[in-house]
């Protein structure tokens, strides 16, 4: 049995807000001289931990090597739990315990507002999984067992305790790579940058997104009405709270129609290409099952494919054509065989690296039949075969980068739609037969505008994240800072503070018990201690420069 414990309070914050948990005590059975080949095959081959990281063991004994592997697995788990623990863990010390046991002191990057007990629990469970991996070869059955343990022991328990969304880690990882300091303010909201240059983000939403934007974008009816009222092409639909109302709406709109809940996202409850009364009844029942309350929308089916334009501050960051989940033919294998072979490969991948492809089911067969195909057919080399009617977050899909093909009129349309709805960052979904043609030429419409669109979910998106953060945080979100450390530290800090004020900066000066503002007057604060005051002042949007005396 492995156990871990830690103190209740974290250490004082250090700039740039990368701090460390107090020492976690890890108690485990002495591994002796284990053959690490099998364990390392799990860590590198299944979890993508680099061989270079495995070799960076801070110590020469088998015990050091064993603890280091536990810490590397713990860091992978923390990242999957949306804890931005990007810095390498630290092994502080190793000593014999009672009997045939070893005690290790370890520490990991600590993030504000994440309860410290979570770190001890993740390390403890990582130690158990490391021991399990060392005893089991890699095969499909053992991979399934490992991922089940990982889900039940770590991912699900942590998911309920760590706020944030799918964009959180990709955005923060990019900030870390660009040396932009960040700090968790609580509830999944992070401050990136310092003082008056800082920005606050929650997933991909920013502090300049209007509060009303949430209400307008999360209700498909409200958002579309605003766009239509502004003279923009938006979805035509009618609300329906009964099947009879849905039939009346379809009669007015004409077949085919789409049916969707008014207030759900991720594509939940959506049916497209509904072409008759029987299909309408099935689609309405599906939407009502997903959304027992609230209106169901019956919408005129727009021509073409959904293209998502990611807009940042009125400019196109990138655009993707959203293909439904499917497979690419090679001219040799049937659709069924292509699916089977992909799923066979993905059984040994962690859940977060899988495509989302499912075994062929009734919906896949219906989608194939609508395209004139069957599971046994052999698609031509390079042919894309959809297995779902549309791309959704729940079903997955393939994003094709079309950033260079977006017509300027479609860019202007997306920019205006985002501004109308009060969004600094917006995901504007345009249904178009060809995004390279202007919307007014081919009947394209704005399907919806998304608040906090997913960023970093695919390669196209991750490649654009540095550009986004450079737009939001010029100069890395940093302000002039000065920490005086000499024997004449106080006079040095005052001199720097005075020079900044003469330059017209809103500069602050602090020591452990007093803080002065740009006007030279004392600034009252409820906290004591230089580090605590510095950390607090760097959250103030009024601070343009800061000097302090080293504690």
C-alpha positions in Angstrom: 0.0 0.0 0.0 1.2 3.5 -0.8 0.3 6.5 1.2 0.8 10.3 0.8 0.3 13.2 3.2 1.0 17.0 3.2 0.6 20.1 5.3 -2.5 22.2 4.9 -1.0 25.5 3.7 1.0 26.3 0.6 4.3 28.1 0.5 4.3 31.9 -0.2 3.9 32.9 -3.8 7.0 33.5 -5.9 7.0 35.4 -9.2 5.9 34.6 -11.9 3.4 32.7 -9.8 5.0 29.3 -10.3 5.0 27.9 -6.8 5.4 24.5 -5.3 3.3 22.4 -3.0 4.7 21.8 0.5 6.6 18.5 0.6 4.3 15.5 0.0 5.5 12.3 1.8 5.2 9.3 -0.3 5.6 5.9 1.5 6.0 2.8 -0.7 7.5 -0.7 -0.7 11.2 -0.9 -1.7 11.2 -1.9 -5.4 14.6 -3.5 -5.0 16.2 -3.8 -8.4 13.2 -3.9 -10.7 13.3 -4.3 -14.5 12.0 -0.9 -15.6 11.6 -2.0 -19.2 8.0 -3.0 -18.9 7.1 0.1 -16.9 8.9 2.4 -19.3 7.1 0.8 -22.2 3.8 1.9 -20.6 5.1 5.4 -19.8 6.6 6.1 -23.2 4.5 3.9 -25.5 1.1 4.5 -24.0 1.3 7.8 -22.2 3.8 9.6 -24.4 6.2 10.5 -21.6 9.5 11.2 -23.3 12.5 9.0 -22.9 14.5 12.2 -22.1 12.2 12.9 -19.1 12.7 9.3 -17.9 16.4 9.7 -18.0 16.3 13.0 -16.0 16.2 11.1 -12.7 17.3 13.3 -9.8 19.3 10.5 -8.1 21.1 7.3 -8.8 19.3 4.6 -6.8 16.4 2.4 -7.9 14.3 4.2 -5.4 15.0 7.5 -7.1 14.1 6.0 -10.5 10.9 4.5 -9.1 9.7 7.8 -7.4 10.6 9.8 -10.5 8.3 7.6 -12.7 5.5 8.1 -10.2 5.9 11.9 -10.4 6.0 11.9 -14.2 2.7 9.9 -14.3 1.3 12.2 -11.7 2.0 15.2 -13.8 0.3 13.6 -16.8 -2.7 13.0 -14.7 -2.8 16.5 -13.3 -2.7 18.0 -16.8 -5.6 15.7 -17.8 -7.5 17.0 -14.8 -7.0 20.6 -16.0 -4.3 21.4 -13.4 -1.6 23.4 -15.4 1.3 21.7 -13.8 3.8 22.3 -16.6 7.0 22.6 -14.6 8.9 19.3 -13.9 8.1 17.8 -10.5 10.8 17.7 -7.8 12.1 14.9 -5.7 13.3 16.5 -2.5 14.7 13.5 -0.6 14.6 9.8 -0.1 15.2 7.8 3.1 14.5 4.3 4.4 11.1 3.8 6.2 10.0 1.1 8.6 10.6 -2.4 7.4 11.0 -2.9 3.7 9.7 0.5 2.9 11.0 3.8 1.5 9.8 7.4 2.2 10.2 10.1 -0.4 9.6 13.8 -0.1 8.2 15.2 -3.4 6.7 18.4 -4.6 4.7 19.5 -7.7 3.8 22.9 -9.2 1.0 24.3 -7.1 -1.8 26.3 -8.6 -3.9 28.8 -6.5 -7.4 27.7 -5.6 -6.7 24.0 -6.3 -7.0 22.2 -3.0 -3.6 20.8 -1.9 -5.1 17.4 -0.9 -5.8 16.7 -4.6 -2.0 16.6 -5.3 -1.4 14.0 -2.6 -4.3 11.9 -3.9 -3.0 12.0 -7.5 0.5 11.1 -6.4 -0.8 8.2 -4.3 -2.9 6.9 -7.1 -0.1 7.4 -9.6 2.2 5.2 -7.3 -0.4 2.4 -7.4 -0.7 2.6 -11.2 3.1 2.6 -11.6 3.3 -0.6 -9.6 0.4 -2.1 -11.6 2.1 -1.3 -15.0 5.4 -2.8 -13.8 3.5 -6.1 -13.3 1.5 -6.3 -16.5 2.5 -6.5 -20.2 0.9 -4.2 -22.7 -2.0 -5.7 -24.5 -5.6 -4.7 -25.3 -7.1 -6.2 -22.2 -4.5 -4.6 -19.9 -4.8 -1.3 -21.7 -8.5 -1.3 -21.1 -8.0 -2.1 -17.4 -5.3 0.6 -17.0 -7.5 3.3 -18.6 -10.5 2.2 -16.5 -8.4 2.5 -13.3 -7.0 5.9 -14.5 -10.6 7.1 -15.1 -12.1 5.8 -11.9 -9.2 6.6 -9.5 -8.0 9.9 -10.8 -9.8 11.6 -13.7 -13.4 11.4 -12.6 -12.7 12.3 -8.9 -10.6 15.2 -10.0 -13.0 16.4 -12.6 -15.5 17.3 -9.9 -12.9 19.3 -8.0 -11.0 21.2 -10.7 -12.9 24.0 -12.5 -12.2 24.8 -16.1 -12.9 23.6 -19.6 -11.3 21.9 -22.5 -9.6 25.1 -23.7 -8.0 25.8 -20.3 -4.9 23.6 -20.6 -4.0 24.4 -24.3 -4.3 28.1 -23.7 -2.3 28.0 -20.5 0.3 25.7 -22.0 0.8 28.2 -24.8 1.2 31.0 -22.2 3.8 29.0 -20.3 5.7 28.4 -23.5 5.6 32.1 -24.3 6.8 32.9 -20.7 3.5 34.7 -19.9 2.9 34.5 -16.1 -0.5 33.2 -15.1 -2.5 32.8 -11.9 -5.7 31.0 -11.0 -8.2 33.4 -9.5 -10.8 30.7 -8.8 -13.7 29.0 -10.7 -11.5 28.3 -13.7 -10.7 32.0 -14.3 -7.1 32.7 -14.9 -5.2 36.0 -15.0 -2.5 36.0 -17.7 0.0 38.8 -17.4 0.6 41.4 -14.7 -1.0 44.6 -13.4 -2.6 46.8 -16.0 -1.4 44.6 -18.9 -3.1 41.5 -17.5 -6.1 39.8 -19.1 -8.5 37.4 -17.4 -9.6 34.3 -19.3 -12.0 31.4 -18.6 -11.3 28.7 -21.2 -11.4 30.9 -24.4 -13.7 33.7 -23.0 -12.2 36.9 -22.0 -12.8 39.8 -19.6 -14.0 41.9 -22.5 -16.8 39.5 -23.6 -20.1 41.1 -22.6 -22.2 39.4 -19.9 -25.3 39.5 -22.1 -23.4 37.6 -24.8 -23.8 34.4 -22.7 -27.6 34.7 -22.8 -27.8 35.5 -26.4 -25.4 32.8 -27.6 -26.6 30.0 -25.4 -30.2 30.5 -26.6 -30.2 29.7 -30.4 -33.4 31.6 -30.9 -32.3 34.9 -29.3 -29.0 34.9 -31.2 -30.5 34.3 -34.6 -33.2 36.9 -34.0 -30.6 39.5 -33.3 -28.6 38.6 -36.4 -31.7 38.7 -38.6 -32.8 42.0 -37.1 -29.4 43.4 -38.0 -29.9 42.3 -41.6 -27.5 39.4 -41.5 -28.2 35.9 -42.9 -29.2 33.7 -40.0 -31.1 30.5 -39.5 -34.8 30.6 -40.1 -36.7 28.6 -37.6 -39.8 28.3 -35.4 -40.0 27.1 -31.8 -42.1 24.0 -31.1 -43.0 22.6 -27.8 -45.1 19.7 -29.2 -44.9 17.4 -32.2 -47.9 19.1 -33.7 -46.1 22.5 -33.6 -43.1 20.9 -35.1 -45.2 19.6 -38.0 -46.7 23.1 -38.6 -43.2 24.6 -38.6 -41.9 22.1 -41.1 -44.9 22.7 -43.3 -44.1 26.5 -43.3 -40.4 26.0 -43.9 -40.5 23.1 -46.3 -38.4 19.9 -46.3 -35.6 19.2 -45.4 -35.4 20.7 -41.9 -33.1 20.5 -38.9 -34.4 19.9 -35.4 -32.5 21.0 -32.3 -33.0 22.0 -28.7 -32.9 25.7 -28.2 -30.4 25.9 -25.4 -28.0 22.9 -25.7 -24.5 23.0 -27.2 -22.0 20.3 -28.3 -24.5 19.2 -31.0 -26.6 17.4 -28.4 -30.1 16.5 -29.6 -29.5 17.8 -33.1 -30.9 16.0 -36.2 -30.3 17.3 -39.7 -31.6 16.4 -43.1 -35.1 15.5 -41.8 -37.1 14.9 -44.9 -40.5 13.6 -43.9 -43.1 13.3 -41.1 -41.7 10.0 -39.8 -38.2 11.5 -39.6 -39.6 14.6 -37.9 -41.3 12.6 -35.2 -38.1 10.7 -34.5 -36.0 13.9 -34.5 -38.4 15.7 -32.2 -38.4 12.8 -29.7 -34.6 12.7 -29.8 -34.4 16.5 -29.1 -37.0 16.3 -26.3 -35.1 13.4 -24.7 -31.9 15.5 -24.6 -33.8 18.6 -23.4 -36.9 17.7 -21.4 -37.5 21.4 -20.8 -37.4 24.4 -23.2 -38.4 24.9 -26.8 -37.3 22.7 -29.6 -36.4 24.6 -32.8 -37.4 23.4 -36.3 -35.1 25.1 -38.7 -34.9 25.4 -42.5 -32.0 23.1 -43.6 -29.2 25.4 -44.9 -27.2 24.2 -47.9 -23.5 23.3 -47.6 -21.2 22.4 -44.8 -20.6 24.0 -41.4 -17.4 26.2 -41.4 -16.3 27.6 -38.1 -14.5 30.9 -38.2 -12.6 31.7 -35.0 -12.7 35.5 -34.6 -10.4 37.4 -32.2 -10.9 41.1 -31.7 -12.7 41.3 -35.1 -10.0 39.5 -37.0 -10.0 35.9 -38.4 -7.7 33.8 -36.3 -8.3 30.6 -38.4 -11.2 28.8 -40.1 -12.0 25.1 -40.4 -14.4 23.1 -42.4 -16.1 20.8 -40.0 -16.4 17.3 -41.4 -18.4 14.7 -39.6 -16.6 11.8 -38.0 -15.6 9.3 -40.6 -12.8 7.4 -42.3 -10.6 8.0 -45.4 -10.6 5.3 -48.0 -7.5 3.7 -49.4 -9.1 1.8 -52.4 -8.4 -1.6 -50.7 -10.2 -1.9 -47.5 -14.0 -1.8 -46.8 -15.5 0.8 -44.5 -16.0 -1.8 -41.8 -12.4 -2.9 -42.0 -11.1 0.7 -41.9 -13.2 1.3 -38.7 -12.1 -1.9 -37.1 -8.4 -1.3 -37.7 -8.6 2.3 -36.4 -10.4 1.2 -33.3 -7.8 -1.7 -32.8 -5.0 0.9 -32.8 -6.8 3.3 -30.6 -7.4 0.7 -27.9 -3.8 1.3 -26.7 -4.1 5.0 -26.8 -5.2 7.1 -23.7 -8.8 8.4 -24.1 -7.6 12.0 -24.7 -5.7 10.9 -27.8 -8.5 8.9 -29.5 -10.4 10.2 -32.4 -13.8 9.6 -31.0 -14.6 7.0 -33.8 -17.2 4.4 -32.6 -18.0 1.0 -33.8 -20.5 0.9 -36.7 -23.9 1.4 -35.3 -27.4 2.1 -36.6 -26.7 5.8 -37.0 -23.5 5.1 -38.9 -25.4 2.7 -41.2 -28.1 5.3 -41.8 -25.4 7.9 -42.6 -23.7 5.5 -45.0 -27.1 4.7 -46.7 -27.9 8.4 -47.2 -24.6 8.6 -49.2 -25.4 5.5 -51.2 -22.9 3.3 -49.3 -22.8 0.2 -47.1 -20.3 -1.0 -44.5 -18.9 -3.6 -46.9 -18.2 -1.1 -49.7 -14.6 -0.2 -50.5 -14.2 3.6 -50.8 -11.8 5.1 -53.3 -8.3 6.1 -52.2 -8.6 9.5 -50.5 -12.4 9.5 -50.4 -13.8 10.7 -47.1 -16.7 8.6 -45.8 -18.8 10.2 -43.1 -20.2 8.0 -40.3 -22.2 10.7 -38.6 -24.6 13.2 -40.2 -22.7 16.2 -38.8 -19.6 17.1 -36.8 -20.3 17.7 -33.1 -18.2 18.0 -29.9 -20.0 14.8 -28.7 -19.4 12.8 -31.9 -16.1 14.3 -32.9 -15.1 14.9 -36.5 -12.3 16.2 -38.7 -11.4 19.8 -39.0 -9.9 20.9 -42.4 -8.0 24.1 -42.3 -9.6 26.5 -44.7 -8.2 29.8 -43.3 -6.7 30.8 -46.6 -9.9 30.1 -48.5 -12.4 32.3 -46.6 -13.8 35.0 -48.8 -13.4 38.6 -47.4 -17.2 39.1 -47.3 -17.5 36.0 -45.1 -14.7 37.4 -42.8 -16.6 40.7 -42.5 -19.8 38.8 -41.8 -18.2 36.8 -39.0 -16.5 39.9 -37.5 -19.8 41.8 -37.4 -21.7 38.9 -35.9 -19.2 38.6 -33.1 -19.3 42.3 -32.4 -23.2 42.4 -32.4 -23.2 39.7 -29.8 -20.6 41.4 -27.7 -17.8 38.9 -28.0 -14.0 39.6 -28.2 -13.5 35.9 -29.1 -16.2 34.1 -31.0 -16.7 30.9 -33.0 -19.0 31.9 -35.9 -20.5 28.9 -37.6 -21.3 29.6 -41.3 -23.2 27.0 -43.3 -21.9 27.4 -46.8 -21.5 25.3 -50.0 -18.2 27.1 -50.6 -16.6 29.3 -48.0 -14.5 30.8 -50.8 -17.6 32.5 -52.3 -19.3 35.5 -50.6 -22.3 34.5 -48.5 -24.7 36.5 -50.5 -23.8 34.6 -53.7 -24.5 31.0 -52.5 -27.2 31.2 -49.9 -24.8 30.8 -46.9 -26.1 31.6 -43.4 -24.8 32.0 -39.9 -25.9 28.9 -38.2 -24.9 30.2 -34.7 -22.3 32.2 -32.9 -20.5 30.5 -30.0 -19.3 32.0 -26.8 -16.0 30.5 -25.5 -15.4 28.3 -28.5 -13.1 25.4 -28.1 -9.5 26.3 -28.7 -6.5 23.9 -28.8 -8.6 20.9 -29.5 -6.8 20.1 -32.7 -3.6 20.8 -34.5 -5.0 23.7 -36.5 -6.2 25.4 -33.4 -3.1 24.8 -31.3 -0.9 26.2 -34.0 -2.8 29.5 -33.8 -2.8 29.9 -30.0 0.5 31.8 -29.9 -0.9 34.4 -32.3 -4.0 34.8 -30.2 -2.1 35.3 -26.9 0.3 37.8 -28.6 -2.7 39.8 -29.7 -4.3 39.7 -26.2 -1.1 40.3 -24.3 1.5 42.5 -26.1 4.9 42.2 -24.5 3.9 39.0 -22.8 1.5 40.9 -20.5 4.5 42.2 -18.4 5.0 45.5 -16.6 8.3 47.0 -15.3 9.2 45.3 -12.0 12.1 46.0 -9.6 13.2 44.0 -6.6 15.8 45.8 -4.5 18.3 43.4 -2.9 21.3 45.4 -1.9 22.3 46.8 1.5 20.8 50.2 0.4 17.7 48.4 -0.9 15.1 50.8 0.4 16.7 53.9 -1.2 17.1 52.0 -4.5 13.5 51.0 -4.6 12.3 54.5 -3.8 14.6 55.9 -6.5 13.2 53.5 -9.1 9.6 54.2 -8.0 10.2 58.0 -8.3 11.7 57.7 -11.8 8.7 55.7 -13.0 6.3 58.3 -11.6 8.2 61.1 -13.4 7.8 59.2 -16.6 4.0 59.3 -16.0 3.6 55.7 -15.0 1.1 54.6 -12.3 3.9 53.1 -10.2 3.6 51.5 -6.8 6.1 50.9 -4.1 5.8 48.3 -1.3 7.5 46.7 1.6 6.1 44.2 4.1 3.9 46.6 6.1 3.3 49.6 3.8 2.5 50.4 0.2 2.6 53.7 -1.6 0.6 54.5 -4.8 1.4 56.7 -7.8 0.3 59.8 -5.9 2.8 59.2 -3.2 0.1 58.5 -0.6 -0.1 55.3 1.5 -2.4 52.6 0.0 -4.3 50.7 2.7 -4.2 46.9 2.4 -5.5 44.1 4.7 -2.5 41.8 4.2 1.1 41.9 5.6 4.3 40.6 4.1 6.3 41.7 1.1 5.6 38.6 -1.1 1.9 38.7 -0.2 1.6 42.4 -1.1 3.5 42.0 -4.3 1.3 39.1 -5.4 -1.8 41.1 -4.6 -0.7 44.3 -6.3 0.1 42.3 -9.5 -3.7 41.5 -9.8 -4.6 45.2 -9.7 -5.5 46.7 -13.1 -4.2 50.1 -11.9 -0.6 49.0 -11.4 1.7 50.0 -14.3 5.0 49.4 -12.5 6.0 48.0 -9.2 9.1 48.2 -7.0 9.7 46.4 -3.7 12.4 45.5 -1.2 13.3 41.8 -1.1 12.1 40.2 2.2 
